[in-house]
């Protein structure tokens, strides 16, 4: 999946939160804090239920906010997870290179779980 610029995701979230806050402030007549709170609770899918739009336009606005806000919120979470996975992969690759897959001569180290060569029955043992 293509990684989107974190600035784009954050800017989009900010625009949605500000727009919805202003919308609910004017349509529902809530305070700025209540409008902001309702917007964030709705986008994050927490849904306390303490604030509920009562006007028809407010209900339509809340529905639109759910679809667009939740979509952008989901993309933000997905991009955050993708970023962390890529960083983990980079760290793992760095760690493998740091620990060394070879000793500088181009010869590979034997695997850590590679078994010792079997001892033949005719070979002298150290327990004589």
Buried (B, 14 or more C-beta within 10 A) or exposed (E): EEEBEEEEBEEBBEEBBEBBBBBBBEBBEBEEEBBBBBBBBBBEEEEEEEBEBEEEEBBEBBEEBBEBBBEBBEBBEBBEEBEEEEEEEEEEEEEEEEEEEEEEEEEEEEEEEEEEEEEEEEEEEEEE
